[in-house]
């Protein structure tokens, strides 16, 4: 049985956790929500690196065999540092799902919804550079999206108003594929799909991250599938938002 550590700035990483459980149903999971410091999107890389180190130490102290950085902003700011400073630990990060979007678009325009930190990160910029000659890539920060999810506001007029403000510029630019570049955003996927309409595809990278986790566990020879399943939730702030979203997973 593997012990899989997962962390995010808040509850968003639970969108990755639910995909991990589908492919690795008999493991021990330890999830850390850094909700006292959420959101990460506007914080400095140095700040996020310090938080990532502290959380990594906590997860390793709990026996984590592998750590999933289930946060696009933390992946952009800190995963290279973590891999350098903890060379014996396998880290799985969030990959910008630009490739499948670029391959699947019919209009030739893809939209990326993400945090400011992710859009400025070298991982995203490198990936964008591979495809921007072939397709038009338009971007927008999901203003207020993380706060909606942490507040448990996943539908209704307020959620639609907040989502529409950031989604509409992408639709106006002709995007027929929307990449969700923050692990919080899949919890707003029903609202995004409703506002975007049936002709627009929405891509969540979490299933691909779960498959990569399986591959790395196999490569490292870490035994899986023995059970029993368990999950422990930890948080740096108040517990309510995490418990509220966990109940939906």
Protein Blocks (a to p, Z undefined) as FASTA:
>chain_A
ZZdddddfblmlmmmmmmmmmmmmcbccddddfkklccfklmcfklmmmmmmmmmmmmmm
nopabdcdfbfklmmmmmmmmmmmmmmbccdddddfklmmmmmpmnlpacddddfklmmp
mklmmmmmmmmmmpccdddddehklmmmmnopagdjklmmmmmmmmmmmmmnopabdcdf
bfklmmmmmmmmmmnopmbccddfklmmmmmmmmmmmmnopaehklpaddddddfbdfkl
mmmmmmmZZ
